[in-house]
Amino acid sequence: MFDSDRHTLDRVAQAVVTGERGLDDIFDRMADDVASLMINRLAAFDAQGLGRVAHLTWNDPVRRQKVIDHYGERVIQAILIRVEKHLAAYGREATDGRAQSR
């Protein structure tokens, strides 16, 4: 079981979307693990965080349970909710950027 404050979880979620590294080894690994649960979602948004997990197959049936067992379901759910918020913002920024370049 892993526990952390909401600000740290938000930084991890942001790193999942942006692909940012350098949080520290534990949180970088956590971002990799969460990103591995969202390969198709990150690809759909063309998020830079896809680079963290592009080498993995999206349909690994055991991966999700391993990640949940390692960090705890509550922590993973909290990060997934935050990732969705960051993806929504990422999508809006990408859309706004394309609209302005036209």
Beta strands, then each sheet from edge to edge (+ up, - down):
end
